[in-house]
Amino acid sequence: MLSFLPSQEEKTIAVQFTGEATKEDADQLENYVREHFPQGGSFNILAIVHDIKGSTLKGMIEGMKFDAKHWEQFKKFAVVTEKDSIESLTKIGKYLPGITVKQFEKDELSEAWDWLHESA
């Protein structure tokens, strides 16, 4: 399930995933992008992921595959998770070509925000 969090900057969408991602989550994200970036401006995503498992990661990635017209808007994708496995980062990068992806540990949220603030 996807929920939106307060963002530290207007060009970053902050979300939290808990459990399995759904089509409704993808629709919510699509509506958010359409509303907040109507002129096609670029944006980053900070995703805090709880209880990530292989199937949850796959569902999250599928949920992120919203309308292809938004791919050129996507710049950076910071993933904050309890998992210390680089495997999940590798899987995300495989499904999101052309997007800079970096994984952060649960206690590195401020580092994730700093990374998103840096120029790509």
Secondary structure, DSSP 8 states (H G I E B T S, - for coil): -EEEE--SSTTEEEEEEES---HHHHHHHHHHHHHH-TT---EEEEEEEES--HHHHHHHHHHH---GGGGGGEEEEEEEES---HHHHHHHHHHSTTSEEEEEEGGGHHHHHHHHHS--
